[in-house]
Amino acid sequence: MYCPYCDHPDHLEIDLHADGFSANLLECTECGALLTSTGSRLETVHGPVKSLATMTS
């Protein structure tokens, strides 16, 4: 699965937190975007936390 922000493959992981987890929340380990999966679509919870300009250079 590709991140819709940084386009890196296989960098989406289930978002785990100390207070629990949600099976439909995914976090991109490259840019930090938090997404939710609704069927076959990804919807943004919040966008990247790293600057995309610095990741591409």
C-alpha positions in Angstrom: 0.0 0.0 0.0 1.3 3.4 -0.9 1.1 6.5 1.2 -1.0 9.2 -0.6 1.4 11.9 0.6 4.9 10.7 0.2 4.2 7.7 -2.1 6.4 5.3 -0.2 5.4 1.7 -0.5 4.9 -0.6 2.5 5.4 2.2 5.1 1.9 2.2 6.5 1.5 0.5 9.8 -1.2 0.1 12.4 -1.1 3.0 14.7 -0.5 1.8 18.3 -0.7 3.9 21.4 -0.4 3.3 25.1 -4.1 3.8 25.6 -5.0 1.2 22.9 -5.2 0.9 19.2 -7.7 1.1 16.4 -7.4 -1.5 13.7 -8.4 0.9 10.9 -5.8 3.7 11.8 -2.6 3.6 9.7 0.5 5.7 10.2 3.1 6.3 7.5 6.5 5.7 9.1 8.1 7.9 6.4 6.1 11.2 6.7 4.0 10.7 9.8 0.6 11.0 8.1 -2.3 9.4 10.0 -4.9 7.7 7.8 -8.0 5.7 8.4 -9.1 2.8 6.1 -12.7 2.8 5.1 -13.2 -0.2 2.9 -10.8 0.1 0.0 -10.2 3.9 0.5 -7.8 5.8 2.7 -9.1 9.0 4.4 -6.8 11.5 6.1 -7.0 12.0 9.9 -4.0 14.4 9.7 -1.5 15.1 7.1 2.3 14.6 7.2 4.3 15.9 10.1 7.6 15.9 8.2 8.1 18.4 5.4 7.7 16.6 2.1 10.3 18.9 0.5 13.0 17.7 2.9 12.1 14.0 2.3 12.5 14.2 -1.5 16.0 15.9 -1.5 
